[in-house]
Amino acid sequence: MGNQKLRGKDLSKIAYTSDRARSLAVDIISKHFKHHTKKEQLALLTKVQQSPEAYMDDERLTTLAQEFMPVTKPSTGREITLREEPVPVTLFGAKHIDTNAVKQMETALHLPISCRGALMPDAHQGYGLPVGAVLATKNAVIPYGVGLDIGCRMSLSIYEAPEAYLTRYAYQLKMALKSRTNFGTGGALNESREHEVLDREEFRETDLLRQLHGKAVRQLGTSGSGNHFVEWGIMHLADDNETGLPAGRYLALLSHSGSRGLGAGIARYYTDVALSQCRLPGHAKPLAWLDLDRDEGQAYWRAMNLAGDYAKACHDSIHETLGSYVGLKPLLKVDNHHNFAWKETDPDGEEYIVHRKGATPAAEGEWGIIPGSMTAPGYLVRGKGHTESLQSASHGAGRRYSRKRARESYTGSEMRKTLRQANVTLIGGGVDEAPGAYKDIETVMKSQKDLVSIQGRFEPKIVRMDKN
């Protein structure tokens, strides 16, 4: 029943250990979510705990989300002085980028470790760096420059089956998504899945990773909440595409998710470490960094790369499971991170740490996927190696409305009408992911024609998301 009262033991089961968090949770649920079932209430509270930055703009949940954001510990490091003048930055599609994102980026450009920045045309306000930001630093990594969802990425499989296959077997493909995928911050599969990433030595190197290993085992092959998805659709490869496949329309599978609880745990822990070492002015505190010459920086770097490999393993597992379920093997598979940091060398031979928080790597000839929304197309692209973008492109269309504003602007019936008009079947999802909450993907792609070449167009048809 929706009026079942939450009890302390319920909150203990989802690791709400502090009295303040428990009190806030009970108060918020009783005021705003009392008609939800207890299962739905606990699922929501778990999401807020594990992805607090996603709820910072939700007036009902922001005070609770703040409880789970990284806490600034007393700093043992020296006081940091920001640059008087910012380092260079290039904005792509500037007229489509909101001013709050630009202001956030300006703060990052004044860090003494910063060397150059770029904002992609899908950029919007985030936490720390804006989403859609690229920042090059010298020998330092910013945990919130990577983000909570380390290794959030796209993965695309293109199958030999023609477009008619999707129409003929639509029910089977829908049931494959329903029965063989699992979503949500507490998501775990009933059956165990094995992967070599779970045996990596990094899991035995620190107490943190030893503690997170069990969650990594349970969540392997699952997807996150929010804007994460797994979807069947049609890939239209252009006549002059460079994939090696003939032009035409193919059945394809596209997924978007990250490193789940493993990455979130790593991000929170090392953000706290960075905050304890960097005495930055208040507005710049979320940009606290770790020096890669220190043990803490090296430990984060190894953990970050582990989380990135784990995210890839989750996508590989999803694609292998669904392909096996429907009896198909891919002709081509393309994937890319868009929340990560890389060591890269510029044309003069200088090495930098390049943070991409919601940005697709786009070095010369590099493959990537840029999605739209649940009804808008996504694009298979190849990088052009543009230097002022730090060899990057957008990671999607980018949000036009916050989740809160989307819920206020659209109804479920309006979204269902939009889905019917686009001939898209949605499993799960919520109005905070309504297509209208996103920027126009065509406008975004026009703003980055110097950054990537389009090789194919993906049209979503059967979409699975977490039930928000």
Phi, psi and omega in degrees: 000149181291338184265013175296130184278137176290138179241166181303321181292331176295316181290328177297324182295335179253021172066034169272095190261332183276147180298322181294317179297319179296315182297315178298316182299313181296317181296313182294318179297317182293330181276319192243341187228027185291340180269359174281155173291161179299322178299317179293321179298314181292325178296318178296315180297325177294319179298317180297319180295319187270338178225062187298326183295337180288346184244011182291339179258011178261108187299337179283331190241358187297321180295324177288318179301322180299331179296336185251003173286155180305140182259132178285118176271158177306127186282138175257357183267174180285157177289131184266132175260129179284158176297147174287323180243140180287156173283165184297149176216147175238131178256131177251125186067044187306323184292347180260001183259128183288154187295328179297323178293321179296318179296318177301316181295323179300322177298315180298327182289345179266357178294141180294341179272348186284145180240324180193155179220168175207147173241130180276162185292348176266008188297141173207168186299138177227213176237126187084251171279147172294155173290132184097013182260149172231129182223125175262130179234167180255110172057032179211148180234136181257110181307320178276000167280341173266318178104171180293322184266075181302134177073016173305135193205171175247149175217131184233129172243129177251128186253160179291340182297137181281176181303324182298335179300319182295319179294317184290323185246032183303317181297314181297320179293322177296316180293329176298315178294320181294318189264341187241011173234156182221131186236160172111157184294334176264006188301135174209142181280148178292323180262149180279146176235136182259149175200145183298336180298332181289344180261007183298144182295336180302328180295344180255002187272330182225156177299321181302309184289330174297320180291328183274350186298317181299318178295320179299320178297313184293326187263359179304129178085010177252169183239155181279182179265199178068235184266014179281148186204164164228130186212144170270146178194191182246125175261120177260107179273131183289162181301323184257026182293156185253020181282339188092357178261149178296150174302148179155185182246120187239150168294138181216157178236129181234134179228151181220117177189181183227218189264011171059215183295332178299307181296320180297319179296317178297314183299314182295315183299310185281339171293318176299319178298314180298317179298328180285342183257335184252114177267082181264156173302155188310312184291343182257358187304321180298348181263018177304141186237169176243132179283127182285356172272354181254158183301320182295322178294317178294323180295317177297317183301317179292319180293321178299315180293325175298314180297322177297317178293325177294318178301317177298318180298323178298314179295316179301318180296317179300313183292320178294319181296312182289321177298318179294321182300320182261001176073037182235145174243140184286145171279329184208140177230131180229137176210161178199144169287153166222009169228093187192173174230139183233150167272118182228153182246132181277174183302338180271003178089006179278135179265136179229161169263114183258112177271129172239106179254092187080048178213142184267129174300135184218050174294165180307119177081359183282134181277148176203168178232131180238105183278165177258266176214190182292346175240340182273152182290159170247168185230135169274123187230165174228131186292153177252359177069035182294124187287322183287342174270005187055041179052054184222165174214178181294161177256002178174200178282328182087148182284137172266323178240146171294167178299319180299312181293326178297318179295328179282338188264336186231149174252164178300321181293322178296319181292320178297323176296317178298320179295317180298317181297329179269359181058046179244133175262127181247131173249116184083212179078168180209172185292342176292346175252018179305141181308324181292347178283353183251153174294164179287117184297328180294320177295318178298316181294323178296329182285350182230032180293340176276352185261326183217156170252137182278128181251338181191162183235125181258128179250111180293141181230318177232111191246132175243129176224170174293148178278105185278000000 
